[in-house]
Amino acid sequence: MSVRVWNALLLAMAVLVAAGCTEPKAEEPHSGTRSSEQAAPNTGSSIATKRRVFVSNYKTDTLSVVEGQPEMEAKVLPAGASPHGLDIRPTEPRLLAVANSTDFGVTLFDPDTLEKKGAIETSRGPQDLVFSKDGKRLLVISPLEWTLHTIDVDEMKVVGEPFKFKNKPRRILLSPDGKKLYVLMVVGGDGTGANVTVMDSESFEIEKEVEVGRHPQDMALGNNGKTLVTASFDDSMLSVIDTDTLETTGRVPAGTGMGLAVHQSKPIAYSMVSFDDEIQVVDLESGKTLKTFSGGSWPTYPSFDKSGRYLYIPHEESANVVKLDTETNEIVAKIAVGDEPIEVVVYEP
């Protein structure tokens, strides 16, 4: 079953639940073995010189390594079962972490040499992960087990008991200062009560649960970390949260889907309207949609480069990554990658 079909089933179940049907206690993992319009052959070079874009190809259990001028798929790495969430360690030695969403853990690579550094078992169906600011810990969430596991990165092992959530975690982010964790929570029934759970990144003590729209699919930080935005599928709405006060400061109508990005210095959100094969550019201050366009079929979880100039957007059913110039909001490249690309992360050493 493809990721798109699975996501469609999940959202269909949410609609049935709202109508009075019973929701399963926990979702099953995805099943499955992000151009230049042509992929380049593998190259012998393995050392990153400038920018590398890593793409988790869900269906083929691989990572695409995109680099060069023009940017194209230069290498394909075996990445474990159904790779999903990605993050890069902010400290030396650098590491790329991959959540294996139909398995029981994460796979680690050296993002410079592309050498596999190991695999660590955590929980059933890990979907998203984030490194701590000091790079010593890797935090991994499982929407199947409703847990948060902590990996000691240097020791390459899980430490302590998992933190158990009362709802289903979908996405996880770290505040720029490294002190807070933001965990996007999905709630059963009609979806009312979905929230961002704000936690101390060391103790996991919960500071606040900020309610957002029903059945949120993604969240993103903007305004240099001062704003957190969530995308609610059922309400077709973006919720804007002030990260200092942890209060909701705005609700903006928008098409939503399986991914969201917010510019680091501009009040501009890029919402993946996955079911309509569209990307919607939204001004969070005026509430206006600035542009709606298509770069392919079924856009999902995107990522900016370091400068915020370019946004890389995987398209599951087009097997490509769209490179968007955020100054003009024009597509400047379509990069062919593996089957069912679902998430990207940009590495600029």
VEXBA-699177 format. One line per field, with one value per residue: residue number from 0; residue in three letters; z, x, y of N, C-alpha, C in turn. Coordinates in steps of 0.02 Angstrom, whole numbers. Layout:
n <- NUM, ...
res <- ALA, ...
n_z <- Z, ...
n_x <- X, ...
n_y <- Y, ...
ca_z <- Z, ...
ca_x <- X, ...
ca_y <- Y, ...
c_z <- Z, ...
c_x <- X, ...
c_y <- Y, ...
# end
This chain:
n <- 0, 1, 2, 3, 4, 5, 6, 7, 8, 9, 10, 11, 12, 13, 14, 15, 16, 17, 18, 19, 20, 21, 22, 23, 24, 25, 26, 27, 28, 29, 30, 31, 32, 33, 34, 35, 36, 37, 38, 39, 40, 41, 42, 43, 44, 45, 46, 47, 48, 49, 50, 51, 52, 53, 54, 55, 56, 57, 58, 59, 60, 61, 62, 63, 64, 65, 66, 67, 68, 69, 70, 71, 72, 73, 74, 75, 76, 77, 78, 79, 80, 81, 82, 83, 84, 85, 86, 87, 88, 89, 90, 91, 92, 93, 94, 95, 96, 97, 98, 99, 100, 101, 102, 103, 104, 105, 106, 107, 108, 109, 110, 111, 112, 113, 114, 115, 116, 117, 118, 119, 120, 121, 122, 123, 124, 125, 126, 127, 128, 129, 130, 131, 132, 133, 134, 135, 136, 137, 138, 139, 140, 141, 142, 143, 144, 145, 146, 147, 148, 149, 150, 151, 152, 153, 154, 155, 156, 157, 158, 159, 160, 161, 162, 163, 164, 165, 166, 167, 168, 169, 170, 171, 172, 173, 174, 175, 176, 177, 178, 179, 180, 181, 182, 183, 184, 185, 186, 187, 188, 189, 190, 191, 192, 193, 194, 195, 196, 197, 198, 199, 200, 201, 202, 203, 204, 205, 206, 207, 208, 209, 210, 211, 212, 213, 214, 215, 216, 217, 218, 219, 220, 221, 222, 223, 224, 225, 226, 227, 228, 229, 230, 231, 232, 233, 234, 235, 236, 237, 238, 239, 240, 241, 242, 243, 244, 245, 246, 247, 248, 249, 250, 251, 252, 253, 254, 255, 256, 257, 258, 259, 260, 261, 262, 263, 264, 265, 266, 267, 268, 269, 270, 271, 272, 273, 274, 275, 276, 277, 278, 279, 280, 281, 282, 283, 284, 285, 286, 287, 288, 289, 290, 291, 292, 293, 294, 295, 296, 297, 298, 299, 300, 301, 302, 303, 304, 305, 306, 307, 308, 309, 310, 311, 312, 313, 314, 315, 316, 317, 318, 319, 320, 321, 322, 323, 324, 325, 326, 327, 328, 329, 330, 331, 332, 333, 334, 335, 336, 337, 338, 339, 340, 341, 342, 343, 344, 345, 346, 347, 348
res <- MET, SER, VAL, ARG, VAL, TRP, ASN, ALA, LEU, LEU, LEU, ALA, MET, ALA, VAL, LEU, VAL, ALA, ALA, GLY, CYS, THR, GLU, PRO, LYS, ALA, GLU, GLU, PRO, HIS, SER, GLY, THR, ARG, SER, SER, GLU, GLN, ALA, ALA, PRO, ASN, THR, GLY, SER, SER, ILE, ALA, THR, LYS, ARG, ARG, VAL, PHE, VAL, SER, ASN, TYR, LYS, THR, ASP, THR, LEU, SER, VAL, VAL, GLU, GLY, GLN, PRO, GLU, MET, GLU, ALA, LYS, VAL, LEU, PRO, ALA, GLY, ALA, SER, PRO, HIS, GLY, LEU, ASP, ILE, ARG, PRO, THR, GLU, PRO, ARG, LEU, LEU, ALA, VAL, ALA, ASN, SER, THR, ASP, PHE, GLY, VAL, THR, LEU, PHE, ASP, PRO, ASP, THR, LEU, GLU, LYS, LYS, GLY, ALA, ILE, GLU, THR, SER, ARG, GLY, PRO, GLN, ASP, LEU, VAL, PHE, SER, LYS, ASP, GLY, LYS, ARG, LEU, LEU, VAL, ILE, SER, PRO, LEU, GLU, TRP, THR, LEU, HIS, THR, ILE, ASP, VAL, ASP, GLU, MET, LYS, VAL, VAL, GLY, GLU, PRO, PHE, LYS, PHE, LYS, ASN, LYS, PRO, ARG, ARG, ILE, LEU, LEU, SER, PRO, ASP, GLY, LYS, LYS, LEU, TYR, VAL, LEU, MET, VAL, VAL, GLY, GLY, ASP, GLY, THR, GLY, ALA, ASN, VAL, THR, VAL, MET, ASP, SER, GLU, SER, PHE, GLU, ILE, GLU, LYS, GLU, VAL, GLU, VAL, GLY, ARG, HIS, PRO, GLN, ASP, MET, ALA, LEU, GLY, ASN, ASN, GLY, LYS, THR, LEU, VAL, THR, ALA, SER, PHE, ASP, ASP, SER, MET, LEU, SER, VAL, ILE, ASP, THR, ASP, THR, LEU, GLU, THR, THR, GLY, ARG, VAL, PRO, ALA, GLY, THR, GLY, MET, GLY, LEU, ALA, VAL, HIS, GLN, SER, LYS, PRO, ILE, ALA, TYR, SER, MET, VAL, SER, PHE, ASP, ASP, GLU, ILE, GLN, VAL, VAL, ASP, LEU, GLU, SER, GLY, LYS, THR, LEU, LYS, THR, PHE, SER, GLY, GLY, SER, TRP, PRO, THR, TYR, PRO, SER, PHE, ASP, LYS, SER, GLY, ARG, TYR, LEU, TYR, ILE, PRO, HIS, GLU, GLU, SER, ALA, ASN, VAL, VAL, LYS, LEU, ASP, THR, GLU, THR, ASN, GLU, ILE, VAL, ALA, LYS, ILE, ALA, VAL, GLY, ASP, GLU, PRO, ILE, GLU, VAL, VAL, VAL, TYR, GLU, PRO
n_z <- 0, -43, 23, -1, -20, 106, 191, 142, 184, 322, 344, 295, 389, 497, 462, 465, 599, 655, 618, 701, 706, 766, 813, 775, 904, 886, 746, 609, 546, 396, 246, 142, 45, -139, -606, -641, -761, -768, -683, -623, -654, -527, -439, -413, -316, -142, -45, 35, -31, -39, -36, 13, -19, 66, 39, 91, 27, 30, -21, -82, 16, 30, 29, -65, -125, -159, -255, -322, -473, -612, -478, -439, -423, -353, -288, -215, -64, 35, 162, 267, 330, 255, 259, 343, 440, 454, 517, 552, 646, 745, 790, 794, 789, 633, 599, 509, 541, 521, 525, 532, 478, 470, 546, 690, 737, 711, 580, 555, 472, 409, 352, 268, 218, 182, 238, 320, 491, 587, 665, 772, 887, 937, 954, 901, 739, 724, 680, 672, 717, 815, 843, 997, 1048, 1088, 1026, 1089, 1115, 1036, 996, 980, 910, 918, 834, 843, 965, 1048, 1108, 1169, 1139, 1201, 1134, 1171, 1085, 1068, 1135, 1061, 1095, 1169, 1308, 1475, 1521, 1404, 1368, 1397, 1302, 1317, 1208, 1028, 957, 819, 750, 787, 854, 893, 996, 945, 1043, 1104, 1220, 1229, 1181, 1048, 1021, 908, 928, 895, 914, 951, 900, 852, 831, 904, 1024, 984, 991, 1020, 1116, 1235, 1296, 1420, 1361, 1424, 1547, 1508, 1563, 1552, 1492, 1434, 1347, 1193, 1112, 947, 775, 711, 683, 647, 532, 514, 573, 591, 624, 624, 590, 650, 750, 838, 811, 796, 684, 643, 542, 508, 451, 449, 478, 382, 403, 467, 619, 718, 832, 967, 1023, 1138, 1229, 1218, 1168, 1057, 918, 798, 670, 516, 366, 255, 125, 167, 203, 195, 236, 288, 283, 351, 320, 380, 412, 358, 360, 296, 243, 177, 122, 103, -1, -11, -62, -169, -252, -243, -196, -76, -51, 84, 165, 327, 405, 340, 307, 180, 31, -68, -180, -277, -334, -435, -420, -450, -407, -257, -143, -1, 154, 170, 158, 201, 131, 213, 205, 180, 55, -39, -56, -34, -98, -80, -190, -182, -277, -397, -392, -372, -320, -294, -321, -252, -278, -155, -159, -276, -284, -382, -472, -490, -519, -552, -476, -508, -406, -292, -273, -205, -124, 33, 131, 161, 201, 219, 200, 242, 263
n_x <- 42, 31, 104, 23, -105, -119, -119, -234, -329, -315, -364, -492, -541, -542, -646, -753, -750, -788, -917, -971, -919, -804, -639, -482, -370, -233, -138, -91, 73, 144, 139, 260, 390, 607, 683, 810, 737, 782, 866, 1034, 1173, 1251, 1389, 1567, 1613, 1611, 1617, 1546, 1538, 1472, 1314, 1203, 1059, 957, 845, 708, 654, 513, 451, 551, 643, 757, 882, 894, 1031, 1055, 1144, 1269, 1293, 1203, 1085, 1058, 1007, 1137, 1181, 1120, 1065, 1048, 926, 857, 697, 560, 595, 569, 552, 685, 841, 984, 1130, 1180, 1308, 1485, 1546, 1463, 1301, 1176, 1011, 885, 717, 646, 501, 417, 478, 579, 659, 799, 909, 1078, 1189, 1346, 1345, 1439, 1536, 1447, 1441, 1366, 1328, 1267, 1127, 988, 880, 721, 570, 410, 370, 432, 419, 456, 594, 722, 876, 955, 1009, 1143, 1185, 1201, 1095, 966, 801, 656, 497, 351, 204, 130, 154, 139, 246, 401, 566, 735, 893, 1061, 1181, 1322, 1349, 1269, 1143, 982, 925, 862, 685, 549, 456, 286, 150, -15, -91, -84, 73, 128, 222, 384, 478, 619, 652, 741, 837, 856, 792, 658, 537, 427, 284, 176, 12, -112, -284, -412, -582, -685, -578, -562, -471, -344, -171, -22, 99, 200, 359, 488, 649, 744, 695, 571, 457, 293, 249, 143, -11, -57, -200, -248, -310, -420, -362, -219, -82, 50, 183, 277, 418, 439, 488, 614, 606, 514, 383, 264, 184, 41, -40, -203, -298, -437, -501, -454, -353, -226, -144, -73, 54, 124, 283, 343, 242, 159, 31, -108, -105, -165, -277, -277, -362, -331, -280, -235, -125, -10, 108, 209, 289, 373, 436, 595, 618, 517, 339, 277, 196, 208, 101, 66, -48, -98, -194, -248, -142, -66, 24, 13, 40, 47, 10, 42, 13, -81, -172, -199, -201, -63, -18, -56, 0, 60, 180, 191, 133, 52, 121, 232, 322, 421, 581, 686, 834, 985, 988, 858, 818, 787, 665, 641, 538, 464, 379, 270, 200, 251, 382, 486, 585, 542, 621, 604, 611, 606, 602, 542, 442, 439, 460, 618, 684, 659, 689, 730, 700, 692, 560, 406, 449, 458, 505, 624, 790, 907, 1078, 1212, 1369
n_y <- -60, 109, 262, 372, 314, 255, 369, 430, 336, 349, 479, 463, 375, 460, 545, 455, 423, 545, 541, 451, 324, 197, 232, 155, 101, 126, 178, 73, 36, 112, 17, -66, -102, 572, 944, 923, 831, 704, 573, 574, 465, 362, 433, 432, 516, 550, 644, 781, 943, 1067, 1093, 967, 874, 768, 636, 545, 397, 319, 200, 125, 100, 180, 312, 459, 549, 709, 823, 939, 1041, 1063, 1025, 856, 683, 601, 489, 336, 269, 123, 122, 62, 2, 80, 229, 384, 516, 637, 699, 804, 796, 933, 955, 909, 739, 748, 680, 593, 556, 434, 393, 236, 191, 77, -13, -45, 59, 173, 227, 272, 385, 446, 607, 663, 569, 473, 350, 213, 217, 143, 56, 80, 10, 63, 89, 25, 70, 205, 377, 513, 621, 707, 789, 837, 1002, 1005, 893, 772, 688, 594, 612, 518, 489, 385, 356, 242, 177, 282, 352, 426, 406, 408, 422, 394, 468, 457, 338, 257, 197, 163, 256, 257, 250, 247, 397, 411, 464, 538, 552, 532, 555, 652, 737, 809, 945, 1049, 1190, 1341, 1377, 1259, 1219, 1184, 1062, 1035, 947, 879, 834, 712, 686, 568, 524, 659, 737, 851, 942, 914, 956, 1057, 995, 1064, 1042, 1024, 1001, 923, 866, 823, 872, 933, 1088, 1158, 1128, 1172, 1205, 1160, 1158, 1028, 861, 885, 889, 930, 1038, 1192, 1296, 1474, 1647, 1661, 1565, 1617, 1600, 1471, 1366, 1272, 1147, 1110, 978, 942, 1063, 1149, 1250, 1359, 1370, 1495, 1514, 1601, 1578, 1626, 1667, 1560, 1567, 1565, 1664, 1687, 1626, 1557, 1537, 1403, 1289, 1124, 984, 852, 914, 1056, 1216, 1357, 1516, 1570, 1705, 1781, 1816, 1702, 1559, 1394, 1283, 1114, 1054, 915, 819, 886, 901, 1019, 1169, 1292, 1462, 1565, 1717, 1750, 1859, 1945, 1850, 1811, 1713, 1700, 1634, 1491, 1337, 1198, 1071, 943, 778, 746, 824, 826, 824, 963, 1055, 1193, 1272, 1329, 1469, 1504, 1539, 1441, 1314, 1144, 1022, 868, 756, 631, 546, 586, 556, 648, 792, 956, 1109, 1263, 1437, 1551, 1687, 1726, 1637, 1540, 1387, 1316, 1201, 1026, 878, 717, 575, 434, 307, 359, 476, 555, 643, 776, 834, 964, 978, 1078, 1093
ca_z <- 0, -48, 76, -17, -5, 178, 219, 125, 228, 389, 345, 287, 454, 540, 444, 491, 672, 670, 606, 754, 704, 816, 787, 802, 959, 859, 675, 587, 507, 323, 216, 87, 37, -122, -629, -709, -759, -769, -629, -645, -629, -466, -450, -368, -262, -83, 4, 23, -37, -24, -12, -3, 1, 77, 25, 111, -22, 73, -52, -102, 74, 12, 30, -122, -109, -213, -250, -386, -513, -577, -427, -463, -382, -367, -257, -180, -7, 73, 222, 313, 310, 250, 291, 348, 469, 447, 550, 551, 709, 737, 816, 768, 718, 604, 585, 481, 572, 479, 560, 492, 504, 476, 582, 761, 757, 667, 546, 558, 420, 406, 293, 225, 182, 165, 270, 371, 556, 630, 674, 843, 898, 986, 964, 840, 696, 734, 621, 670, 765, 817, 887, 1046, 1024, 1100, 986, 1129, 1118, 979, 1023, 928, 929, 885, 837, 857, 1036, 1085, 1151, 1153, 1162, 1201, 1115, 1183, 1018, 1071, 1155, 1011, 1127, 1203, 1380, 1514, 1500, 1357, 1394, 1368, 1292, 1325, 1141, 975, 930, 746, 730, 843, 838, 949, 992, 925, 1100, 1126, 1286, 1226, 1129, 1026, 995, 879, 952, 862, 961, 918, 895, 799, 825, 950, 1076, 956, 1021, 1024, 1185, 1244, 1349, 1435, 1320, 1466, 1596, 1476, 1599, 1506, 1511, 1413, 1287, 1155, 1067, 877, 737, 713, 642, 618, 497, 518, 605, 571, 658, 582, 625, 690, 807, 882, 789, 778, 644, 632, 486, 525, 391, 452, 481, 328, 440, 499, 684, 730, 904, 992, 1063, 1203, 1273, 1205, 1154, 987, 897, 736, 635, 447, 320, 204, 108, 205, 184, 231, 249, 300, 296, 365, 309, 443, 427, 328, 384, 239, 251, 118, 144, 53, -9, -43, -99, -230, -288, -246, -143, -65, -18, 126, 207, 393, 436, 308, 299, 110, -10, -117, -241, -275, -394, -431, -442, -459, -375, -186, -106, 70, 204, 137, 200, 174, 138, 271, 195, 170, -14, -77, -21, -70, -85, -110, -217, -178, -336, -455, -381, -382, -273, -326, -290, -259, -260, -112, -174, -332, -280, -445, -473, -529, -538, -531, -470, -504, -351, -287, -269, -147, -80, 83, 173, 143, 247, 182, 237, 217, 314
ca_x <- 0, 71, 95, -35, -165, -124, -140, -304, -368, -315, -409, -559, -561, -558, -713, -800, -751, -828, -987, -994, -887, -752, -571, -435, -330, -170, -134, -41, 126, 140, 166, 302, 458, 562, 739, 817, 686, 815, 914, 1102, 1201, 1291, 1456, 1616, 1627, 1571, 1629, 1505, 1577, 1430, 1247, 1174, 989, 941, 775, 687, 611, 476, 434, 610, 687, 821, 893, 926, 1079, 1050, 1198, 1298, 1267, 1138, 1072, 1025, 1021, 1205, 1192, 1063, 1089, 1000, 912, 813, 627, 514, 622, 521, 582, 758, 872, 1057, 1161, 1207, 1376, 1531, 1543, 1396, 1265, 1109, 968, 828, 667, 621, 433, 384, 524, 582, 713, 827, 973, 1123, 1240, 1390, 1321, 1495, 1563, 1389, 1450, 1317, 1361, 1234, 1054, 971, 810, 686, 501, 375, 345, 455, 401, 492, 649, 759, 935, 961, 1052, 1213, 1200, 1214, 1037, 920, 734, 619, 427, 314, 131, 100, 159, 127, 304, 460, 627, 796, 954, 1127, 1211, 1391, 1347, 1228, 1095, 926, 936, 803, 621, 516, 403, 222, 102, -85, -119, -39, 119, 138, 283, 422, 524, 657, 658, 809, 883, 864, 763, 589, 514, 358, 260, 110, -29, -175, -333, -463, -650, -692, -514, -560, -421, -276, -132, 51, 122, 264, 394, 559, 685, 785, 655, 508, 401, 249, 236, 76, -41, -88, -247, -246, -365, -430, -321, -161, -36, 119, 196, 341, 439, 455, 506, 673, 586, 466, 316, 252, 124, 18, -87, -259, -330, -510, -525, -424, -332, -161, -144, -11, 67, 182, 322, 360, 184, 123, -38, -126, -113, -202, -300, -279, -390, -283, -280, -184, -114, 39, 171, 206, 352, 365, 499, 628, 617, 458, 277, 252, 191, 200, 60, 60, -118, -78, -248, -260, -79, -51, 61, -19, 83, 0, 35, 14, -9, -142, -218, -215, -163, -24, -10, -68, 30, 74, 247, 189, 78, 55, 177, 234, 359, 475, 634, 723, 906, 1005, 973, 787, 806, 759, 625, 641, 473, 457, 313, 269, 178, 291, 450, 534, 589, 538, 660, 566, 643, 556, 598, 496, 392, 440, 498, 679, 708, 625, 744, 706, 728, 664, 488, 371, 488, 411, 533, 691, 829, 961, 1142, 1260, 1423
ca_y <- 0, 170, 311, 413, 276, 248, 433, 440, 293, 379, 536, 437, 348, 518, 568, 406, 430, 603, 524, 407, 258, 189, 239, 107, 128, 152, 163, 25, 69, 108, -44, -46, -133, 619, 900, 905, 779, 639, 561, 562, 402, 368, 458, 405, 564, 538, 698, 840, 1004, 1124, 1075, 902, 864, 698, 623, 478, 365, 273, 136, 86, 91, 211, 384, 490, 602, 759, 872, 959, 1097, 1068, 976, 796, 625, 578, 424, 307, 231, 82, 162, 28, -5, 137, 289, 439, 576, 646, 756, 804, 817, 1000, 958, 859, 721, 754, 619, 596, 506, 415, 353, 180, 195, 13, -56, -34, 102, 223, 213, 330, 391, 504, 644, 683, 511, 432, 285, 195, 214, 94, 57, 76, -8, 106, 71, 4, 123, 274, 417, 577, 623, 769, 791, 891, 1056, 987, 835, 712, 645, 591, 600, 482, 477, 332, 364, 177, 162, 345, 357, 464, 372, 447, 386, 423, 464, 432, 267, 222, 153, 196, 265, 272, 224, 292, 440, 390, 517, 519, 554, 506, 605, 647, 771, 837, 999, 1078, 1263, 1360, 1377, 1190, 1207, 1160, 1017, 1043, 883, 886, 779, 698, 660, 528, 551, 709, 773, 908, 933, 907, 1010, 1055, 986, 1098, 1005, 1036, 952, 880, 829, 804, 900, 968, 1157, 1179, 1098, 1226, 1173, 1181, 1131, 955, 817, 919, 844, 952, 1102, 1220, 1357, 1531, 1709, 1645, 1524, 1651, 1580, 1402, 1361, 1204, 1140, 1066, 953, 945, 1133, 1188, 1309, 1363, 1402, 1530, 1514, 1639, 1531, 1656, 1666, 1498, 1583, 1567, 1734, 1693, 1566, 1578, 1487, 1380, 1219, 1088, 915, 813, 949, 1129, 1251, 1428, 1550, 1587, 1777, 1814, 1785, 1666, 1487, 1352, 1228, 1061, 1033, 852, 786, 924, 907, 1090, 1203, 1357, 1511, 1602, 1772, 1737, 1922, 1968, 1794, 1802, 1666, 1738, 1596, 1419, 1307, 1127, 1050, 871, 744, 729, 854, 808, 863, 1000, 1083, 1250, 1275, 1369, 1540, 1516, 1559, 1386, 1264, 1080, 992, 802, 738, 558, 510, 607, 533, 703, 847, 1021, 1162, 1325, 1499, 1584, 1759, 1735, 1582, 1504, 1324, 1323, 1134, 965, 831, 648, 536, 367, 299, 386, 520, 581, 696, 797, 875, 997, 979, 1127, 1093
c_z <- 0, 11, 63, 0, 70, 211, 203, 169, 298, 394, 335, 353, 502, 526, 471, 566, 692, 661, 656, 754, 756, 784, 815, 856, 934, 786, 660, 547, 433, 300, 159, 93, 72, -182, -686, -709, -760, -711, -658, -620, -565, -483, -399, -310, -203, -30, -14, 19, -20, 6, -35, 22, 7, 74, 47, 62, 13, 42, -65, -45, 62, 29, -36, -97, -169, -203, -320, -417, -585, -527, -457, -416, -400, -338, -222, -125, 21, 142, 273, 292, 312, 284, 288, 375, 464, 491, 548, 616, 700, 760, 784, 815, 693, 589, 553, 510, 528, 521, 512, 514, 502, 510, 656, 781, 705, 638, 544, 503, 435, 344, 246, 184, 156, 192, 321, 437, 604, 630, 747, 850, 951, 1000, 899, 802, 712, 671, 615, 725, 762, 864, 937, 1020, 1034, 1062, 1024, 1130, 1052, 1008, 967, 952, 887, 891, 849, 931, 1080, 1133, 1124, 1182, 1156, 1184, 1136, 1119, 1020, 1089, 1106, 1044, 1159, 1277, 1414, 1487, 1451, 1393, 1358, 1363, 1304, 1259, 1091, 949, 855, 723, 792, 817, 902, 940, 975, 982, 1129, 1191, 1284, 1168, 1112, 994, 972, 895, 914, 913, 922, 917, 838, 792, 870, 1007, 1051, 978, 1005, 1098, 1191, 1305, 1360, 1400, 1361, 1511, 1567, 1516, 1551, 1533, 1494, 1353, 1252, 1103, 997, 841, 736, 661, 607, 588, 502, 555, 583, 611, 607, 624, 674, 755, 853, 867, 773, 743, 635, 576, 504, 462, 394, 452, 425, 355, 465, 565, 697, 805, 918, 1039, 1130, 1252, 1270, 1199, 1078, 967, 832, 709, 562, 403, 267, 186, 145, 181, 226, 243, 256, 309, 308, 358, 374, 461, 397, 353, 329, 253, 183, 140, 87, 51, -47, -86, -165, -273, -296, -187, -138, -26, 18, 166, 275, 427, 406, 302, 227, 78, -66, -184, -228, -339, -382, -457, -457, -420, -303, -151, -31, 108, 174, 186, 163, 174, 196, 265, 193, 99, -53, -31, -65, -49, -119, -135, -224, -245, -400, -450, -396, -322, -312, -286, -305, -237, -220, -122, -230, -329, -347, -438, -517, -549, -514, -534, -461, -448, -351, -282, -202, -99, -31, 123, 149, 201, 207, 226, 204, 269, 315
c_x <- 44, 58, 33, -100, -175, -148, -213, -350, -372, -364, -481, -585, -579, -627, -765, -806, -795, -902, -1013, -964, -832, -684, -527, -392, -265, -165, -81, 13, 111, 166, 211, 372, 511, 576, 769, 773, 717, 862, 983, 1126, 1240, 1361, 1504, 1631, 1582, 1579, 1587, 1549, 1536, 1364, 1229, 1102, 977, 866, 758, 636, 575, 468, 495, 660, 756, 822, 922, 972, 1081, 1105, 1220, 1265, 1262, 1128, 1034, 1043, 1089, 1219, 1128, 1090, 1034, 989, 868, 741, 590, 540, 572, 557, 657, 781, 948, 1083, 1195, 1279, 1419, 1536, 1472, 1366, 1198, 1068, 906, 781, 640, 550, 393, 429, 523, 638, 736, 892, 1013, 1176, 1286, 1369, 1375, 1520, 1508, 1395, 1394, 1354, 1327, 1159, 1039, 896, 779, 616, 470, 350, 368, 443, 441, 543, 684, 819, 929, 1011, 1127, 1233, 1210, 1156, 998, 852, 689, 547, 397, 239, 95, 99, 148, 185, 356, 520, 686, 855, 1015, 1167, 1282, 1393, 1308, 1180, 1040, 942, 870, 740, 588, 464, 339, 174, 31, -123, -66, 6, 129, 204, 318, 471, 560, 660, 730, 859, 893, 829, 694, 580, 442, 337, 188, 69, -95, -221, -387, -531, -655, -629, -508, -512, -352, -235, -58, 68, 193, 298, 464, 599, 730, 742, 592, 447, 359, 234, 165, 54, -81, -135, -244, -306, -366, -387, -263, -112, 37, 123, 265, 355, 455, 475, 563, 655, 535, 393, 315, 185, 106, -34, -139, -294, -406, -538, -498, -398, -260, -169, -75, -2, 129, 221, 346, 302, 146, 48, -48, -141, -152, -223, -313, -308, -339, -297, -223, -178, -59, 105, 162, 277, 336, 433, 529, 625, 559, 395, 241, 253, 181, 165, 52, -12, -117, -132, -264, -198, -57, -8, 31, 29, 38, 37, 2, -11, -75, -194, -234, -171, -129, -19, -28, -41, 42, 145, 250, 131, 95, 119, 174, 283, 421, 528, 669, 798, 921, 985, 899, 769, 770, 721, 623, 579, 469, 386, 310, 253, 213, 363, 501, 534, 588, 579, 625, 608, 593, 555, 548, 436, 383, 482, 559, 709, 660, 676, 716, 741, 694, 588, 460, 417, 440, 438, 603, 724, 889, 1022, 1190, 1316, 1461
c_y <- 62, 216, 353, 377, 269, 313, 447, 398, 322, 436, 515, 409, 404, 543, 521, 410, 489, 589, 473, 338, 256, 192, 185, 140, 158, 132, 112, 62, 66, 41, -25, -73, -100, 613, 933, 844, 709, 634, 549, 495, 415, 391, 428, 451, 552, 592, 758, 902, 1065, 1101, 1005, 900, 789, 688, 552, 451, 307, 204, 93, 76, 121, 285, 406, 546, 649, 811, 893, 1020, 1075, 1013, 916, 738, 596, 509, 402, 261, 186, 113, 127, 33, 62, 200, 347, 501, 576, 704, 747, 832, 885, 1007, 904, 799, 723, 685, 635, 539, 497, 373, 299, 163, 130, -38, -36, 14, 151, 199, 277, 326, 450, 544, 668, 624, 465, 361, 273, 185, 166, 102, 45, 61, 36, 79, 49, 65, 193, 315, 482, 578, 691, 761, 848, 943, 1040, 924, 770, 662, 649, 571, 575, 471, 421, 345, 298, 161, 223, 360, 405, 428, 419, 402, 427, 413, 435, 359, 224, 173, 195, 199, 282, 239, 272, 335, 422, 449, 492, 523, 532, 561, 596, 678, 799, 889, 1020, 1153, 1282, 1361, 1308, 1172, 1175, 1110, 1035, 977, 893, 824, 773, 665, 622, 562, 601, 752, 833, 893, 919, 967, 1003, 1049, 1014, 1068, 1032, 982, 906, 835, 799, 827, 942, 1038, 1178, 1137, 1152, 1195, 1203, 1151, 1055, 919, 854, 869, 865, 1018, 1126, 1284, 1411, 1590, 1697, 1609, 1556, 1633, 1506, 1397, 1288, 1204, 1088, 1044, 962, 1016, 1176, 1255, 1302, 1399, 1431, 1539, 1555, 1593, 1560, 1650, 1600, 1510, 1584, 1639, 1742, 1625, 1587, 1523, 1468, 1308, 1185, 1017, 886, 849, 1023, 1155, 1324, 1461, 1574, 1661, 1815, 1780, 1747, 1591, 1453, 1289, 1177, 1037, 967, 821, 822, 933, 979, 1112, 1273, 1402, 1560, 1656, 1765, 1801, 1946, 1913, 1779, 1748, 1704, 1701, 1523, 1389, 1233, 1114, 975, 843, 725, 757, 837, 853, 896, 1025, 1141, 1236, 1323, 1442, 1556, 1536, 1504, 1338, 1201, 1041, 923, 792, 662, 524, 532, 585, 588, 750, 912, 1071, 1229, 1385, 1540, 1659, 1773, 1687, 1548, 1440, 1333, 1255, 1081, 909, 761, 610, 467, 367, 322, 424, 554, 639, 713, 833, 901, 1002, 1027, 1134, 1159
# end
